[in-house]
Every structure is written in structure tokens, then in C-alpha cells.
Amino acid sequence: MISNSEMIRIRRQMQRRIRDVVAERRRARQMEAIAADLTADPTDTRPESSLSPTA
């Protein structure tokens, strides 16, 4: 039988692991977004009207 203090310790450890995984996934998504911004062609991000010549 697991004691109450042991149960609390296990629960806190699980919560810590979950928080770590969530934080790591968040960082990975942010890094992917930054990498996509850096590799994007700047001409693709401009609106169509700015691509037409102005006289």
C-alpha cells in the first residue's frame, strides 16, 4: 500500500514531467515558426497590390 505522502510525491513528480513536456513542445513550435519566418521569401509576404508597378 502506498502512503499518502508517497502518493503526493508521485503526483507532483508526474505534474512536473507533464509541465516539462508541454514546455518543450511549446519551445519546439516556436523554433519551427522562427525557422519558417527566416526561410520564407520576403516577396511572398507582400500583398498583391505592392507587386504591381507604380508609374
C-alpha positions in Angstrom: 0.0 0.0 0.0 1.3 3.5 -0.9 1.3 6.0 1.9 -0.3 9.4 1.5 3.0 11.2 1.3 4.3 8.8 -1.3 1.1 9.4 -3.4 1.6 13.2 -3.1 5.2 12.8 -4.2 4.4 10.7 -7.2 1.6 13.1 -8.2 3.9 16.1 -8.0 6.6 14.3 -10.0 4.1 13.4 -12.7 2.8 17.0 -12.9 6.4 18.2 -13.2 7.1 15.8 -16.0 3.9 16.9 -17.8 4.9 20.6 -17.4 8.3 19.9 -18.8 6.9 18.1 -21.9 4.4 20.9 -22.6 7.2 23.5 -22.3 9.5 21.5 -24.6 6.7 21.2 -27.2 6.0 24.9 -26.9 9.6 25.7 -27.5 9.8 23.3 -30.5 6.7 25.0 -32.1 8.3 28.5 -31.5 11.6 27.3 -33.1 9.7 25.9 -36.1 7.8 29.2 -36.5 11.1 31.2 -36.3 12.8 28.9 -38.8 9.8 29.2 -41.2 10.0 33.0 -40.9 13.7 33.0 -41.6 13.4 30.8 -44.7 10.4 32.5 -46.1 10.9 34.5 -49.3 10.1 38.2 -48.5 8.5 38.7 -51.8 5.9 36.1 -50.9 4.8 38.0 -47.8 3.9 41.3 -49.6 0.4 41.9 -50.7 -0.5 41.6 -54.4 -1.0 45.4 -54.8 2.6 46.1 -53.9 3.8 43.8 -56.7 2.2 45.9 -59.4 4.5 48.6 -60.9 3.8 52.2 -59.9 4.1 54.9 -62.6 
